[in-house]
């Protein structure tokens, strides 16, 4: 049987993130009779599915056909039966992403999920959110082992016929696990799919709802496209950039699609101000979030994870031979589940404001810019790496301004003489070593983002071990 995960389907009966398994060859009179009854013109018509619950499974029966429109949609025929898989089963999610989802604010200690093992095909792992001896939120992983007769176990002291039975048992008592299971991990809300043909859109299709902030070159709003899709809208002050240069860059930017980059949806360029339409990120910029009441409570492991997520996005930009040019916490956005995405990549190249393009201008981000970019205008992925080192300083200090107490001109002259910011008080030595490697004088001596991502991803794993010992 094939399994499907609905991510983009917006039909009211097909929940985003719901996992279905098509059922072939079932001829159960209970289902067909129930379907015929529910197909009449009753209040059931407004739903796509009727749900049937038995002791062993949950079945969704399609009342109407649906042709898949998007790559992640699940198409089905009228009368087709779909088995709903358990909400705790996350199939092929990676270990790191499992940890990120379990540590999201919507989850609490005892939240858990089952995932397929990355290293052992056909095997499964149980991941549980816990609190360690220092009071830090952590995720612990347990291997689920198979028996020759088809059963499963975590501890050889107690075995189960199926994983469902195992889950029910550990809901009642920890029995050797770090704690008993409470609730399945909350799945992140699926983004409504964007019509790929909607690129240059009309201003009338955008309804501005709430002003989120204002910057050097315009404002940011929460808005709705066609009164249905929540988006973020960046408005650019007239004269900030030429429409032609912007469209050339934007057409390149929209081809860069990665889960760690803010998705560029559409533009409005026929009349000024120019609108840039992107996906909406509930927690705003990383800089503002780190300074907020919620951000101040974020613990060190999560700060390291923020750094790893940004490095992952930059590794993708590096792989695509692209350059950001303005990497800093203000240009990274944070979702409600504390996922980071890089924004405004490439825009710096087409800004025409003299106070920004002149390297001594008041708006130029001197403190984040590599010496060779300041002196010679040499922007490369290696100058982005310099900026990443400064971004790490912002993260570990909860949004403090880099080079505190120093003016832009003092920073320029001091850095040229070899000065580097000292290690912040709460910064692990290993992280500071990464920061200083980003600030090597010779660009070629700086590491790659691919390498930095691997180091940050394994910052704690290397010392903790992959799995908990058998109970």
C-alpha positions as CSV (number, residue, x, y, z in Angstrom):
1,X,0.0,0.0,0.0
2,X,1.1,3.5,-0.7
3,X,1.2,6.2,2.0
4,X,0.4,9.9,1.4
5,X,0.8,13.0,3.5
6,X,-1.5,15.9,2.7
7,X,0.5,19.1,3.0
8,X,-1.2,21.6,0.7
9,X,-4.8,20.3,0.2
10,X,-7.1,23.0,1.5
11,X,-10.3,21.0,1.2
12,X,-12.2,21.2,4.6
13,X,-12.2,17.5,5.2
14,X,-8.6,16.8,4.4
15,X,-6.5,18.2,7.2
16,X,-3.0,19.7,6.4
17,X,-0.4,17.2,7.7
18,X,-3.0,14.4,7.9
19,X,-1.5,11.1,6.8
20,X,-3.5,8.8,4.7
21,X,-3.0,5.3,3.3
22,X,-5.1,4.3,0.3
23,X,-6.9,1.1,0.8
24,X,-7.2,-1.2,-2.1
25,X,-9.4,-4.3,-2.5
26,X,-11.6,-3.7,0.5
27,X,-15.2,-4.8,0.1
28,X,-16.9,-4.2,3.4
29,X,-20.6,-3.8,3.3
30,X,-20.6,-1.5,6.3
31,X,-18.5,1.0,4.4
32,X,-20.5,0.9,1.1
33,X,-23.9,1.2,2.9
34,X,-22.7,4.1,5.0
35,X,-21.3,5.8,1.9
36,X,-24.6,5.5,0.0
37,X,-26.5,6.9,3.0
38,X,-24.1,9.9,3.3
39,X,-24.0,10.8,-0.4
40,X,-27.6,12.1,-0.3
41,X,-28.1,15.9,-0.3
42,X,-27.8,16.4,3.4
43,X,-25.6,18.5,5.6
44,X,-22.8,16.0,4.9
45,X,-22.5,17.4,1.4
46,X,-20.4,20.3,2.7
47,X,-17.7,17.9,3.8
48,X,-15.4,15.9,1.5
49,X,-15.2,13.0,3.8
50,X,-17.2,10.8,6.1
51,X,-15.1,9.3,9.0
52,X,-15.7,5.7,10.1
53,X,-14.1,4.5,13.3
54,X,-13.5,0.9,14.2
55,X,-11.5,-0.6,17.0
56,X,-8.5,-1.1,14.9
57,X,-8.5,1.8,12.4
58,X,-9.9,5.2,11.3
59,X,-11.2,5.3,7.8
60,X,-12.0,8.4,5.7
61,X,-14.4,7.9,2.8
62,X,-14.4,10.4,-0.1
63,X,-17.9,11.8,-0.9
64,X,-16.5,13.6,-3.9
65,X,-13.6,13.2,-6.3
66,X,-10.5,15.4,-6.0
67,X,-7.9,15.8,-8.7
68,X,-4.4,16.7,-7.3
69,X,-3.3,20.2,-8.3
70,X,-0.1,20.5,-6.4
71,X,2.8,18.1,-6.1
72,X,2.0,17.3,-2.5
73,X,-1.7,16.9,-2.9
74,X,-3.4,13.5,-2.7
75,X,-6.0,12.9,-5.4
76,X,-8.8,10.5,-4.9
77,X,-12.1,9.2,-6.4
78,X,-15.6,9.3,-5.0
79,X,-16.1,6.4,-2.7
80,X,-12.4,5.7,-2.2
81,X,-11.4,4.7,1.3
82,X,-8.4,6.2,3.0
83,X,-6.9,4.9,6.2
84,X,-5.8,7.7,8.6
85,X,-2.4,6.9,10.1
86,X,-1.6,7.7,13.7
87,X,-0.9,11.4,14.5
88,X,2.3,10.4,16.3
89,X,3.8,8.9,13.2
90,X,6.1,11.4,11.4
91,X,7.4,8.9,8.8
92,X,10.6,10.1,7.2
93,X,11.4,13.2,9.3
94,X,15.1,13.6,10.1
95,X,16.4,13.4,13.7
96,X,17.3,17.1,13.8
97,X,13.9,18.2,12.5
98,X,12.2,15.9,15.0
99,X,14.1,17.7,17.8
100,X,13.1,21.1,16.4
101,X,9.5,20.2,16.1
102,X,9.4,18.7,19.6
103,X,11.1,21.8,21.1
104,X,8.6,24.1,19.5
105,X,6.5,26.2,22.0
106,X,3.4,24.3,21.2
107,X,4.9,21.1,22.7
108,X,5.6,20.3,26.3
109,X,7.7,17.7,28.2
110,X,6.3,14.3,27.4
111,X,5.4,15.2,23.8
112,X,6.6,12.5,21.5
113,X,6.7,11.2,17.9
114,X,7.7,8.0,16.1
115,X,9.9,8.3,13.0
116,X,11.6,6.1,10.6
117,X,15.3,5.6,11.4
118,X,17.7,7.6,9.2
119,X,20.5,5.0,9.6
120,X,18.6,1.7,9.6
121,X,16.0,1.3,6.8
122,X,12.7,-0.3,8.0
123,X,13.5,0.5,11.7
124,X,11.8,3.2,13.9
125,X,12.8,5.6,16.6
126,X,10.8,7.1,19.5
127,X,11.7,10.7,20.2
128,X,10.5,12.3,23.5
129,X,10.8,15.9,24.8
130,X,12.2,15.9,28.4
131,X,13.9,18.2,30.9
132,X,17.5,17.5,31.9
133,X,19.2,18.0,35.3
134,X,20.0,21.6,34.5
135,X,16.4,22.4,33.7
136,X,17.0,22.6,29.9
137,X,14.5,21.3,27.4
138,X,16.0,18.3,25.5
139,X,14.9,15.5,23.2
140,X,15.8,11.9,23.9
141,X,15.7,9.2,21.3
142,X,15.1,5.5,21.7
143,X,15.5,2.8,19.1
144,X,12.4,0.6,18.5
145,X,13.7,-2.9,17.8
146,X,11.9,-5.6,15.9
147,X,11.3,-9.2,16.9
148,X,11.6,-12.1,14.5
149,X,7.9,-12.9,15.1
150,X,6.9,-9.4,14.0
151,X,6.7,-7.7,17.5
152,X,8.5,-4.6,18.8
153,X,10.4,-3.5,21.9
154,X,12.5,-0.7,23.3
155,X,13.5,-2.7,26.4
156,X,13.9,-6.5,26.0
157,X,12.1,-6.8,29.3
158,X,8.8,-6.0,27.7
159,X,7.7,-6.7,24.2
160,X,4.6,-5.7,22.1
161,X,2.7,-7.1,19.2
162,X,2.5,-3.7,17.5
163,X,3.7,-0.1,18.0
164,X,0.2,1.0,18.9
165,X,0.3,-1.3,22.0
166,X,3.7,0.0,22.8
167,X,2.5,3.7,22.7
168,X,-0.5,2.9,24.9
169,X,1.7,1.2,27.5
170,X,4.2,4.1,27.8
171,X,1.3,6.5,28.1
172,X,0.5,4.8,31.4
173,X,4.0,4.5,32.8
174,X,7.6,5.4,31.8
175,X,8.8,1.8,32.5
176,X,12.5,2.8,31.9
177,X,12.0,5.7,29.6
178,X,12.9,9.2,30.7
179,X,9.2,10.0,31.3
180,X,5.8,8.6,30.4
181,X,4.3,9.7,27.0
182,X,1.8,12.6,27.1
183,X,0.7,14.0,23.8
184,X,1.9,13.4,20.2
185,X,4.0,16.2,18.8
186,X,2.1,19.1,17.3
187,X,2.6,19.2,13.5
188,X,3.5,22.6,12.1
189,X,0.6,24.3,10.2
190,X,0.9,23.7,6.4
191,X,1.3,26.8,4.3
192,X,-1.5,27.4,1.8
193,X,0.0,26.7,-1.7
194,X,0.7,29.7,-3.8
195,X,-0.4,29.8,-7.4
196,X,2.9,29.6,-9.3
197,X,1.4,31.7,-12.1
198,X,0.6,34.6,-9.7
199,X,3.9,36.5,-10.0
200,X,3.1,40.2,-11.0
201,X,-0.2,40.7,-9.1
202,X,-2.4,43.8,-8.7
203,X,-2.3,46.0,-5.7
204,X,-6.1,45.5,-5.3
205,X,-5.5,41.8,-4.6
206,X,-3.6,42.7,-1.4
207,X,-5.5,43.8,1.7
208,X,-3.1,45.4,4.3
209,X,-4.1,44.4,7.8
210,X,-1.4,45.2,10.3
211,X,1.8,47.2,10.1
212,X,4.6,45.1,11.6
213,X,7.5,47.5,11.3
214,X,9.3,50.1,9.3
215,X,12.9,50.1,8.2
216,X,15.4,52.2,6.2
217,X,13.7,51.5,2.9
218,X,10.1,50.9,3.6
219,X,7.5,49.2,5.8
220,X,6.5,45.6,6.5
221,X,2.8,44.6,6.8
222,X,0.8,41.5,7.6
223,X,-1.7,41.3,4.7
224,X,-4.1,38.9,2.9
225,X,-3.9,38.0,-0.8
226,X,-7.3,37.6,-2.4
227,X,-8.8,37.8,1.2
228,X,-7.6,34.2,1.8
229,X,-3.8,33.7,2.0
230,X,-1.9,35.4,4.9
231,X,1.3,37.0,3.6
232,X,3.9,39.5,4.5
233,X,4.2,42.6,2.3
234,X,7.4,44.7,2.2
235,X,6.7,48.1,0.7
236,X,9.8,49.9,-0.8
237,X,10.1,53.7,-0.6
238,X,9.9,55.3,-4.1
239,X,13.4,55.6,-5.5
240,X,14.9,52.8,-3.4
241,X,15.7,50.8,-6.5
242,X,14.9,50.7,-10.2
243,X,12.0,48.5,-11.2
244,X,14.1,46.9,-14.0
245,X,17.0,46.0,-11.7
246,X,14.6,44.8,-9.0
247,X,12.7,42.5,-11.3
248,X,15.9,41.0,-12.7
249,X,17.0,40.2,-9.2
250,X,13.6,39.1,-8.0
251,X,13.3,36.6,-10.9
252,X,16.5,35.0,-9.7
253,X,15.5,35.2,-6.1
254,X,12.2,33.3,-6.7
255,X,14.2,30.3,-8.1
256,X,15.9,29.9,-4.7
257,X,13.5,27.7,-2.8
258,X,14.6,26.1,0.4
259,X,12.9,25.5,3.8
260,X,15.4,27.9,5.4
261,X,14.8,30.7,3.0
262,X,11.7,33.0,3.2
263,X,9.6,32.1,0.2
264,X,9.2,35.0,-2.3
265,X,5.6,34.7,-3.7
266,X,4.9,37.7,-5.9
267,X,5.6,41.4,-6.6
268,X,3.7,44.6,-7.4
269,X,5.9,46.8,-9.7
270,X,3.4,48.6,-12.0
271,X,3.0,51.5,-9.6
272,X,5.1,52.7,-6.7
273,X,5.7,51.8,-4.0
274,X,7.0,48.4,-5.1
275,X,5.4,45.6,-3.1
276,X,7.4,42.4,-2.3
277,X,5.0,39.6,-1.2
278,X,6.5,36.8,0.9
279,X,5.4,34.1,3.3
280,X,4.3,35.3,6.7
281,X,6.5,34.6,9.7
282,X,4.7,35.1,13.0
283,X,7.6,36.0,15.3
284,X,9.1,38.7,13.0
285,X,12.8,39.3,12.7
286,X,15.3,37.3,14.7
287,X,16.7,40.5,16.1
288,X,13.3,41.6,17.5
289,X,12.5,38.1,18.7
290,X,15.8,37.8,20.6
291,X,15.0,41.1,22.4
292,X,11.4,40.1,23.2
293,X,10.2,38.6,26.5
294,X,9.9,35.2,24.8
295,X,13.2,35.4,23.1
296,X,15.1,36.3,26.3
297,X,13.9,32.9,27.7
298,X,15.4,30.9,24.9
299,X,18.1,28.6,26.2
300,X,21.6,28.1,24.8
301,X,20.9,24.9,22.9
302,X,18.1,26.7,21.0
303,X,20.4,29.6,20.2
304,X,22.9,27.1,18.8
305,X,20.0,25.6,16.8
306,X,19.1,29.0,15.4
307,X,22.7,29.3,14.2
308,X,22.6,25.9,12.6
309,X,19.3,26.7,10.8
310,X,20.8,29.9,9.3
311,X,23.9,28.1,8.3
312,X,21.8,25.5,6.5
313,X,20.0,28.2,4.5
314,X,23.3,29.9,3.7
315,X,24.8,26.5,2.7
316,X,22.0,26.3,0.1
317,X,22.8,29.8,-1.1
318,X,26.5,28.8,-1.3
319,X,25.6,25.7,-3.3
320,X,23.7,27.9,-5.8
321,X,26.6,30.2,-6.2
322,X,24.6,33.1,-4.9
323,X,25.5,35.8,-2.4
324,X,23.3,37.4,0.3
325,X,25.3,40.6,0.9
326,X,23.4,41.7,4.0
327,X,23.3,38.8,6.4
328,X,22.4,39.9,9.9
329,X,19.7,39.1,12.6
330,X,17.4,41.8,11.2
331,X,17.2,39.9,7.9
332,X,16.4,36.5,9.4
333,X,12.7,35.8,10.3
334,X,11.3,33.4,12.9
335,X,8.1,31.3,12.7
336,X,5.7,30.5,15.5
337,X,7.4,27.1,15.9
338,X,10.8,28.9,16.2
339,X,12.1,28.0,12.8
340,X,14.5,30.5,11.2
341,X,14.4,31.6,7.6
342,X,16.7,33.9,5.8
343,X,15.1,37.0,4.1
344,X,16.1,39.8,1.8
345,X,18.8,37.7,0.1
346,X,20.1,39.6,-3.0
347,X,18.2,42.8,-2.4
348,X,21.2,44.7,-1.2
349,X,22.7,44.5,-4.7
350,X,19.9,46.6,-6.3
351,X,19.4,49.3,-3.7
352,X,20.2,52.8,-5.1
353,X,20.2,54.8,-1.9
354,X,23.5,56.8,-1.7
355,X,23.5,56.4,2.1
356,X,23.5,52.7,1.6
357,X,25.6,52.1,-1.5
358,X,28.4,54.5,-0.3
359,X,30.4,52.4,2.0
360,X,30.8,55.3,4.4
361,X,27.1,56.1,4.3
362,X,25.0,56.1,7.4
363,X,22.8,53.2,6.3
364,X,25.6,50.9,5.3
365,X,25.9,47.9,7.7
366,X,29.6,48.5,8.5
367,X,29.7,46.3,11.6
368,X,28.5,43.3,9.6
369,X,30.6,43.8,6.5
370,X,33.9,42.1,5.7
371,X,37.0,44.3,5.3
372,X,37.4,43.4,1.6
373,X,33.8,44.3,0.9
374,X,34.2,47.7,2.6
375,X,37.6,48.5,1.0
376,X,37.1,47.1,-2.5
377,X,33.4,46.3,-2.9
378,X,34.3,42.6,-3.1
379,X,31.2,40.8,-2.0
380,X,31.4,37.0,-2.1
381,X,30.1,34.0,-0.2
382,X,33.2,34.5,2.0
383,X,32.2,38.0,2.9
384,X,28.8,36.5,3.8
385,X,30.7,34.2,6.1
386,X,32.3,37.2,7.9
387,X,28.7,38.6,8.4
388,X,27.6,35.2,9.7
389,X,30.3,35.4,12.5
390,X,28.8,38.8,13.5
391,X,25.3,37.3,13.4
392,X,26.5,34.6,15.8
393,X,27.5,37.4,18.2
394,X,24.0,38.9,17.9
395,X,22.4,35.5,18.6
396,X,24.5,34.6,21.6
397,X,24.0,38.1,23.2
398,X,20.3,38.1,22.6
399,X,20.4,40.9,20.0
400,X,23.0,43.2,21.3
401,X,24.6,45.6,18.9
402,X,28.0,44.3,17.7
403,X,31.2,46.2,18.6
404,X,29.4,47.9,21.6
405,X,30.5,51.5,22.3
406,X,32.4,51.8,18.9
407,X,31.4,54.0,16.0
408,X,31.5,52.7,12.4
409,X,34.8,54.5,11.7
410,X,36.3,53.0,14.8
411,X,35.2,49.6,13.8
412,X,36.7,49.9,10.4
413,X,40.1,51.1,11.6
414,X,40.2,48.6,14.5
415,X,39.3,45.6,12.3
416,X,41.9,46.6,9.8
417,X,44.5,46.5,12.6
418,X,43.4,43.0,13.5
419,X,41.0,43.7,16.3
420,X,38.2,41.1,16.8
421,X,35.3,41.2,19.3
422,X,36.1,39.3,22.5
423,X,34.2,36.3,23.6
424,X,30.8,37.2,25.1
425,X,30.3,36.1,28.7
426,X,27.8,33.3,28.1
427,X,29.4,32.1,24.8
428,X,30.8,28.6,24.8
429,X,34.5,28.5,23.7
430,X,33.7,26.2,20.8
431,X,31.2,28.7,19.4
432,X,33.6,31.5,19.8
433,X,36.1,29.5,17.8
434,X,33.6,29.3,15.0
435,X,33.0,33.1,15.2
436,X,36.7,33.9,14.9
437,X,37.1,31.4,12.0
438,X,34.5,33.5,10.2
439,X,36.7,36.6,10.8
440,X,39.9,35.4,9.2
441,X,41.6,38.3,7.3
442,X,42.0,36.2,4.1
443,X,38.6,35.3,2.7
444,X,39.9,31.9,1.5
445,X,40.9,31.0,5.0
446,X,37.3,31.3,6.2
447,X,35.2,28.0,6.3
448,X,32.4,27.1,4.1
449,X,28.7,27.2,5.2
450,X,28.4,23.5,4.5
451,X,31.1,22.8,7.0
452,X,29.8,25.3,9.6
453,X,26.3,23.7,9.3
454,X,27.7,20.3,10.0
455,X,29.6,21.6,13.1
456,X,26.6,23.4,14.5
457,X,24.2,20.6,13.8
458,X,26.4,18.2,15.8
459,X,27.3,20.8,18.5
460,X,25.7,18.7,21.2
461,X,25.2,15.4,19.5
462,X,28.9,14.6,19.5
463,X,29.0,14.6,23.3
464,X,25.5,13.2,24.0
465,X,25.4,10.1,21.8
466,X,22.8,9.3,19.3
467,X,20.4,7.1,21.4
468,X,19.5,6.5,25.0
469,X,20.6,3.2,26.5
470,X,18.1,0.4,26.6
471,X,15.9,0.7,29.7
